[in-house]
């Protein structure tokens, strides 16, 4: 009996050890500013969160992501076993060179320095062939100044933000800022991805939950779900807005490509505290699509027939009553090629008109949310 008990104990320890294995990893392929990520993590009961380094994030396992412009982006994949709570992260710098018919090629870099005991970051313009464009530097949401200026960043314990140079012309007759090219770079300051889901971390996830023609609703969730207290800081709305839960959402209206600063302060169970600020990017159009996965509500009973097709197919689903749907179609590099709106019958014909042969992705949306995504193929 004692031998049996000892054997059971060894087996339990072995199973427990296996369950604690967490390894986050990914590979990628890219075309211009479109990147297809392949998640190669080894995590049981996995929860994933991507930080693309451009102010956007996703919980999708294998995302297809459209970066906003040329730049250097630090992409991080966080992985967590939701049963054992073990976690891991993998980071990789990705250089994006967006194809453009314009001669202007934007580029930036940064350096950190200390002056009179205060911390500064200097963002340097390395752009070429951009004569005739006016340009400012955004060094995170709170800073905007001429090229070559340095930006004080004292007073924050840790934060992660994006810097960009905006090359644009200002049409004063219609008061519209027409952005031509931008350069982006991920910038870290006392930011540690290693603490991510730990009990004294203020790191947080953020993902687009819904969007319409006016803006996006973004959900924020603290990676540390065991804190005693939470305090969110939302900027860009006049006086800062504060929220006090571990999860919150906020609607952000479009304002060209707007950057908003979001902060989280937490108090841990052992009395420790942490503060983290991150920038988020509000940009028209979906920037993250599913790669080789398909998801959605099974009750919708989505069918595409035939698939693949040559000239036309039928997209059918079981709609909820009194709900209008839209069908957004994207090509293989993430460009929006067609929108079919005001769908309520549950049957849509998709014709090939002006669409080349290849792989396409669809999103079925309501006014509030993305309810299903998938893919179809057009043949020659």
Secondary structure, 3 states (H helix, E strand, C coil): CHHHHHHHHHHHHHHHHHHCCEECCEEEEEECCEEEEEECCEECCEEEEEECCCCCEECCCCEEEECCCEEEEEEEEEEEECCCCCEEEEEEEEEECCCCCCCCECCEEEEEEEECCEEEEEEEECCECCCCCEEEEEECCCCEECCCCEEECCCCCCEEEEEEEEEEEEECCCCEEEEEEEEEEEEEECCCHHHCCCCCCCCEEEEEEEECCCEEEEEEEECCCCCCEEEEEECCCCCCEEECCCEEEEEEECCCCEEEEEEEEEECCCCCEEEEEEEEEECCCCCEEECCCCEECHHHCCEEECCCECCEEEEECCCCCCCCEEEEEEECCCCEEEEEEEECCCEEEEECCCCCCEEEEEEEECCCCEEEEEEEEECC
